[in-house]
Amino acid sequence: LGVGMTAPTQKIEVSGGVRLNTATAKPTCDSTTRGTFWVVQAIAGTKDDVQVCAKDAANAYAWRVIY
């Protein structure tokens, strides 16, 4: 699938930026949402977070802050 292009070379390829609009409630991190990225929009004066749902070696799922 190519967005903004006619000949993508990957399964999904975007020409330009990608925005995650996460104004809805963040779902529970579990095997269904594993691999999902989420942007937590913070209040004024604090930083936003970029998170990913992932499991650890003990098979515990959690939202992990990557920024």
Residue pairs with C-beta under 8 A, 6 or more apart in sequence:
1 8
1 11
1 12
1 13
2 8
2 13
2 14
2 15
3 12
3 13
3 14
3 15
3 16
4 14
4 15
4 16
5 13
5 14
5 15
20 37
20 38
20 39
22 38
22 39
22 40
22 41
23 41
26 38
26 40
26 51
26 63
27 33
27 36
29 36
29 53
29 54
29 61
29 62
29 63
30 53
30 61
31 55
31 61
33 53
34 53
34 54
34 55
34 61
35 52
35 53
35 54
36 52
36 53
37 50
37 51
37 52
38 50
38 51
38 52
38 53
38 63
39 48
39 49
39 50
39 51
40 48
40 49
40 50
40 51
41 48
42 48
42 49
48 67
49 65
49 67
50 65
50 66
50 67
51 63
51 64
51 65
51 66
52 63
52 64
52 66
53 61
53 62
53 63
53 64
54 61
54 62
54 64
55 61
55 62
56 62
